[in-house]
Amino acid sequence: MTVHFIGAGPGAADLLTVRAVDLLRASPVCLYAGTYLDPEVLAHCAPGTELIDTQHLNLDQIIDHLVRATEAGKDVARLCSGDPSLYSALTEQTRRLDAHNVPWDITPGVPAYAAAAAALGTELTVPEVVQSVVLTRTQARSTAMPRGEALANFATTGATLVLHLAITRIRALADELVAVAEYGADCPAAVVYRASQPEQLVLRGTLTDIADQVEAAGLRQAAVILVGRALSVSIDCAQSHLYDPARVRQISD
């Protein structure tokens, strides 16, 4: 029996992969984070599936459910918000499953930052403006950030900055980034709450006013912060070399 770590995407029931839906239908047990998922996602599970909401469980309790289910001869769908490669506690869970000799696999999902960019109608990499995206978070009441991963360090590259799990610190973050020359007070910023879900809310502004908008909306969780020049609604960019009409193209036989 296997524990299937499944990327549930940004929360919308129709943004799961075909593989993810097939695994949900075939797994008699499903553990999910109720804080972030649209309940319609669970409609992909078969009737009679044991549904376990993990939002109030600690890691030991989650592992206990996973191990007991597999010992009972049942496959388990372990839904992760977004994609399992980002902030899913995947490493902690899989190492413990290895210690119990429980097989596991991973099915990727649509990451929240991609859904947020789609909601904004924005490409995060724009020719000769920005060609890098930094996915990061900050520390509040959470795991400490590694040395060297200070937000200001990333900001000096001028990359498009995507912050997860940081919405409650939006004012402090905006103040910090305003002081970075590559961004400044007029740098475009956006927040997407529950991207792709029925409650989706999109806020656009600059580092000067984005915190005011977030606080007025009362956002406290499930929101992605994006900062960078690529977010400008009136951006003027160079033409991509790949599609440049002047580029010499080889014609194959």
C-alpha positions as CSV (number, residue, x, y, z in Angstrom):
1,M,0.0,0.0,0.0
2,T,1.2,3.5,-0.8
3,V,0.8,7.1,0.5
4,H,0.3,9.4,-2.4
5,F,1.4,12.9,-1.9
6,I,-0.8,14.8,-4.3
7,G,-0.6,18.5,-5.3
8,A,-4.1,19.8,-4.8
9,G,-3.3,23.0,-6.7
10,P,-4.4,26.4,-5.5
11,G,-7.7,25.0,-4.2
12,A,-10.0,25.0,-7.2
13,A,-11.6,21.6,-7.8
14,D,-10.9,21.8,-11.6
15,L,-7.2,22.6,-11.3
16,L,-6.1,19.1,-10.3
17,T,-4.2,16.9,-12.8
18,V,-5.9,13.8,-14.3
19,R,-3.4,11.7,-12.3
20,A,-4.4,13.4,-9.1
21,V,-8.1,12.8,-9.7
22,D,-7.5,9.1,-10.5
23,L,-5.6,8.7,-7.3
24,L,-8.2,10.4,-5.2
25,R,-10.9,8.1,-6.7
26,A,-8.8,5.0,-5.9
27,S,-7.7,5.8,-2.4
28,P,-9.9,4.7,0.5
29,V,-8.4,7.3,2.8
30,C,-7.7,11.0,2.2
31,L,-5.9,13.4,4.4
32,Y,-6.3,17.1,3.4
33,A,-5.7,20.6,4.8
34,G,-9.1,22.1,5.2
35,T,-7.8,25.6,5.7
36,Y,-6.8,26.0,2.0
37,L,-8.9,23.7,-0.1
38,D,-12.2,24.4,-1.8
39,P,-14.5,21.6,-0.4
40,E,-15.4,20.7,-4.0
41,V,-11.9,19.2,-4.3
42,L,-13.0,16.3,-2.1
43,A,-15.9,15.6,-4.5
44,H,-13.3,13.7,-6.5
45,C,-13.0,11.1,-3.8
46,A,-15.1,7.9,-4.1
47,P,-18.2,7.5,-1.9
48,G,-17.3,6.1,1.5
49,T,-13.7,7.5,1.5
50,E,-12.5,8.2,5.0
51,L,-11.8,12.0,5.0
52,I,-9.4,13.4,7.6
53,D,-8.9,17.2,8.0
54,T,-5.3,17.8,9.1
55,Q,-5.5,21.5,10.0
56,H,-5.7,20.8,13.7
57,L,-3.3,17.8,13.7
58,N,0.4,17.8,14.5
59,L,2.9,15.9,12.5
60,D,3.0,12.8,14.8
61,Q,-0.8,12.5,14.5
62,I,-0.7,12.8,10.7
63,I,2.0,10.1,10.4
64,D,0.0,7.9,12.7
65,H,-3.0,8.1,10.4
66,L,-0.9,7.4,7.3
67,V,0.9,4.4,8.9
68,R,-2.3,2.9,10.3
69,A,-4.1,3.2,7.0
70,T,-1.3,1.4,5.1
71,E,-1.0,-1.3,7.7
72,A,-4.7,-1.9,7.2
73,G,-4.0,-2.4,3.5
74,K,-5.3,0.9,2.2
75,D,-3.8,3.4,-0.2
76,V,-3.8,7.0,1.2
77,A,-4.2,10.2,-0.7
78,R,-2.3,12.9,1.2
79,L,-3.4,16.2,-0.4
80,C,-1.0,19.1,-0.3
81,S,-2.0,22.6,-1.1
82,G,-0.4,23.9,-4.3
83,D,2.6,21.7,-5.3
84,P,4.3,19.4,-2.8
85,S,7.7,20.8,-3.7
86,L,6.8,24.1,-1.9
87,Y,6.1,24.5,1.9
88,S,4.3,21.1,2.2
89,A,6.4,19.6,5.0
90,L,7.0,16.8,2.4
91,T,10.6,16.1,3.7
92,E,9.5,15.7,7.3
93,Q,6.6,13.3,6.4
94,T,8.5,11.2,3.9
95,R,11.5,10.6,6.2
96,R,9.1,9.4,8.9
97,L,7.3,7.1,6.4
98,D,10.7,5.7,5.4
99,A,11.4,4.9,9.0
100,H,8.1,2.9,9.1
101,N,8.9,1.3,5.7
102,V,5.8,2.8,4.2
103,P,6.0,3.3,0.4
104,W,5.1,6.8,-1.0
105,D,5.1,8.7,-4.2
106,I,4.5,12.3,-5.4
107,T,2.0,13.8,-7.9
108,P,2.8,17.4,-8.7
109,G,0.1,20.1,-8.7
110,V,-0.4,23.7,-9.9
111,P,1.5,26.0,-7.5
112,A,-0.3,28.8,-5.8
113,Y,2.1,31.4,-7.4
114,A,1.2,30.2,-10.9
115,A,-2.6,30.6,-10.1
116,A,-1.9,34.0,-8.6
117,A,-0.1,35.1,-11.8
118,A,-3.0,33.8,-13.9
119,A,-5.4,35.8,-11.8
120,L,-3.3,38.9,-12.4
121,G,-3.0,38.2,-16.1
122,T,0.7,38.6,-15.7
123,E,3.9,36.9,-16.9
124,L,6.4,36.9,-14.1
125,T,9.4,37.0,-16.5
126,V,9.5,39.8,-19.1
127,P,12.4,40.2,-21.6
128,E,15.1,42.6,-20.5
129,V,13.0,43.6,-17.5
130,V,13.2,40.5,-15.3
131,Q,14.2,36.9,-16.0
132,S,14.1,35.4,-12.5
133,V,11.5,34.6,-9.9
134,V,12.3,34.2,-6.2
135,L,9.8,32.0,-4.3
136,T,10.3,32.6,-0.6
137,R,8.6,33.4,2.8
138,T,9.5,35.3,5.9
139,Q,9.6,34.4,9.6
140,A,7.0,35.5,12.1
141,R,5.6,32.7,14.3
142,S,7.1,30.1,12.1
143,T,10.3,28.2,11.2
144,A,13.4,30.3,11.2
145,M,14.8,31.4,7.8
146,P,18.3,30.0,6.9
147,R,21.2,32.4,7.2
148,G,21.7,34.4,4.0
149,E,18.1,34.2,2.9
150,A,17.3,37.8,4.0
151,L,14.5,39.4,1.9
152,A,16.7,42.4,1.1
153,N,19.3,40.0,-0.4
154,F,16.8,38.6,-2.8
155,A,15.4,42.0,-3.6
156,T,18.7,43.5,-4.7
157,T,18.6,41.1,-7.8
158,G,15.5,42.9,-9.1
159,A,13.8,39.6,-9.6
160,T,10.0,39.1,-9.4
161,L,9.5,38.3,-5.7
162,V,6.8,35.9,-4.6
163,L,6.1,35.6,-0.9
164,H,4.1,32.7,0.6
165,L,2.8,32.5,4.2
166,A,3.6,36.2,4.8
167,I,0.4,38.1,4.5
168,T,0.2,39.1,8.2
169,R,3.6,40.9,7.8
170,I,2.7,42.8,4.6
171,R,3.3,46.3,6.1
172,A,6.8,45.4,7.5
173,L,7.7,43.7,4.2
174,A,6.6,46.6,2.1
175,D,8.6,49.0,4.2
176,E,11.7,46.8,3.9
177,L,11.4,46.5,0.2
178,V,10.8,50.2,-0.4
179,A,14.3,50.8,0.9
180,V,15.8,48.6,-1.8
181,A,16.9,50.6,-4.8
182,E,15.9,47.9,-7.3
183,Y,12.3,48.2,-6.2
184,G,11.5,51.6,-4.5
185,A,8.2,53.1,-3.4
186,D,6.6,53.0,-6.9
187,C,7.4,49.3,-7.5
188,P,4.3,47.4,-8.5
189,A,2.9,45.0,-5.9
190,A,-0.1,42.6,-5.8
191,V,-1.8,40.3,-3.5
192,V,-4.0,37.4,-4.6
193,Y,-6.2,35.8,-1.9
194,R,-7.4,32.2,-2.5
195,A,-6.3,32.2,-6.1
196,S,-8.7,30.3,-8.4
197,Q,-11.3,29.7,-5.7
198,P,-14.8,31.2,-5.5
199,E,-13.6,33.7,-2.8
200,Q,-10.7,34.9,-4.9
201,L,-9.7,38.5,-4.3
202,V,-7.0,40.4,-6.3
203,L,-5.4,43.6,-5.0
204,R,-3.1,45.7,-7.1
205,G,-1.0,48.7,-6.1
206,T,2.6,49.6,-5.2
207,L,4.8,49.0,-2.2
208,T,3.5,52.3,-0.9
209,D,-0.2,51.3,-0.7
210,I,-0.5,47.5,-0.9
211,A,-0.4,47.1,2.9
212,D,-3.3,49.5,3.3
213,Q,-5.4,47.5,0.8
214,V,-4.6,44.2,2.6
215,E,-5.5,45.5,6.0
216,A,-8.7,47.1,4.7
217,A,-9.7,43.7,3.2
218,G,-8.8,41.9,6.5
219,L,-6.7,39.3,4.9
220,R,-4.9,37.0,7.3
221,Q,-4.1,33.8,5.4
222,A,-4.3,32.0,2.1
223,A,-2.8,34.9,0.1
224,V,0.3,35.2,-2.1
225,I,2.2,38.5,-2.3
226,L,4.0,39.4,-5.6
227,V,6.4,42.3,-6.1
228,G,8.4,43.4,-9.1
229,R,8.5,45.5,-12.3
230,A,7.0,42.6,-14.3
231,L,3.6,43.3,-12.6
232,S,3.2,46.7,-14.2
233,V,0.0,47.0,-16.2
234,S,1.7,49.3,-18.7
235,I,5.0,47.5,-19.0
236,D,7.2,48.2,-22.1
237,C,9.5,45.3,-22.8
238,A,11.9,44.1,-25.5
239,Q,10.9,41.4,-28.0
240,S,11.9,37.9,-27.0
241,H,14.8,36.5,-29.0
242,L,12.9,33.2,-29.5
243,Y,10.1,34.8,-31.5
244,D,12.1,37.7,-33.1
245,P,11.3,37.8,-36.8
246,A,14.9,38.9,-37.4
247,R,16.3,35.7,-35.9
248,V,17.8,33.2,-38.4
249,R,15.8,30.0,-38.2
250,Q,17.1,26.6,-39.5
251,I,14.5,24.7,-41.5
252,S,14.8,21.0,-41.1
253,D,14.2,18.6,-43.9
